[in-house]
Amino acid sequence: MARKPQENPTLDMTPMIDVVFELIIFFVVTIKQEDIFSKLNANRPAPASGQSTNESDTTVTIEIGRGPDANGLLVYNKRPVRRSELDQYLRDVARTSKKTPIIIKCAEDSPHKALVDALDICYRNQLFSVSIFTL
């Protein structure tokens, strides 16, 4: 018995699509995620040394809160200061040691501009050991 030639032969694409989706799933599951934390340029704290130092003598604390105006309130070692005074104090700190740790504590409702101003003053005085915390 002879076969009849089909007029419009068709190719079933369903198995091909299934194989493609299985390959996609395989590659997505087996891809190695890049560790983005290894690429961050962040300075980690040095291990504690055996010598104990008085933290209040060697650490500068700047607190930033909501002030009477839109610029925010700056507090240098528990004393409210203006930006020009903070610049002078940090200039004096930079003269003694540029590696003095600076801790900036921000209140949740503090204006962003006050933090940027404090960071600019630290940068201008070449004080780069800065840590930022929220209160």
C-alpha positions in Angstrom: 0.0 0.0 0.0 1.5 3.3 -1.1 1.4 6.4 1.1 -0.4 9.5 0.0 1.8 12.6 -0.1 0.5 15.3 2.3 -0.1 18.6 0.8 0.9 20.7 3.8 3.3 18.8 6.1 3.6 20.4 9.5 6.2 20.2 12.2 5.0 20.0 15.8 7.0 22.7 17.8 5.7 21.7 21.2 8.7 19.4 22.1 11.2 21.9 20.9 9.6 24.7 23.1 9.7 22.3 26.1 13.4 21.6 25.6 14.2 25.3 25.3 12.3 26.1 28.5 14.1 23.2 30.3 17.4 24.6 29.2 16.5 28.1 30.3 15.5 26.8 33.8 18.7 24.8 34.0 20.9 27.8 33.2 19.0 30.1 35.6 19.3 27.5 38.5 22.9 26.7 37.9 24.2 30.3 37.4 26.8 31.4 39.9 25.6 34.6 41.7 28.2 37.3 41.8 29.1 38.4 45.4 28.4 42.1 45.3 29.6 42.7 48.8 33.2 41.8 47.8 33.1 44.6 45.3 32.0 47.3 47.7 34.7 49.8 48.6 34.3 49.9 52.3 36.9 50.2 55.0 36.4 47.6 57.7 37.3 48.3 61.3 40.8 47.2 62.4 41.0 44.5 65.0 41.2 45.8 68.6 44.7 46.2 69.8 45.9 45.1 73.2 46.3 48.7 74.4 43.2 50.2 75.9 42.6 53.9 75.2 40.0 56.2 76.5 37.4 56.6 73.8 36.2 60.0 74.9 39.7 61.5 74.4 40.4 60.0 71.0 36.9 59.9 69.3 35.0 62.9 68.0 31.2 62.6 68.1 29.0 64.7 65.9 25.2 64.4 66.5 22.7 65.6 63.9 19.1 66.3 64.7 16.2 68.4 63.7 17.0 72.1 64.4 14.9 75.2 64.5 15.7 75.9 60.8 15.7 73.6 57.8 19.5 73.0 58.0 19.4 70.9 61.1 21.2 71.0 64.4 24.9 70.0 64.8 26.2 68.9 68.2 30.0 68.5 68.6 31.0 66.4 71.6 27.7 67.2 73.4 27.8 71.0 72.5 25.6 72.6 69.9 27.7 74.3 67.3 27.3 76.2 64.0 28.9 74.8 60.8 31.7 77.4 61.0 32.5 76.3 64.5 32.4 72.6 63.6 34.9 73.4 60.7 37.3 75.1 63.2 37.0 72.2 65.7 37.7 69.6 63.1 40.6 71.6 61.7 42.1 71.5 65.2 41.5 67.8 65.4 43.1 67.3 61.9 46.2 69.2 63.1 46.8 66.7 65.9 45.9 63.5 64.0 44.2 62.9 60.7 43.4 59.3 61.7 41.1 60.4 64.6 37.8 58.5 64.3 34.8 60.6 63.7 31.4 59.2 64.7 28.3 60.9 63.1 25.0 60.0 64.8 21.9 61.1 62.9 18.4 61.2 64.2 15.7 59.6 62.1 14.1 63.0 61.3 17.4 64.9 60.7 17.7 66.8 57.4 19.9 65.2 54.8 21.7 68.6 54.3 23.1 68.5 57.8 24.7 65.1 57.2 26.1 66.2 53.9 27.5 69.4 55.5 29.2 67.4 58.3 30.7 64.9 55.7 31.9 67.8 53.6 33.6 69.5 56.6 35.3 66.1 57.5 36.5 65.7 53.9 37.7 69.3 53.7 39.9 68.7 56.8 41.1 65.4 55.4 39.5 63.3 58.2 38.5 60.1 56.4 37.9 57.7 59.3 34.2 58.5 59.5 31.4 56.2 60.8 27.7 57.1 60.4 25.0 55.8 62.8 21.3 56.5 63.3 19.9 57.2 66.7 
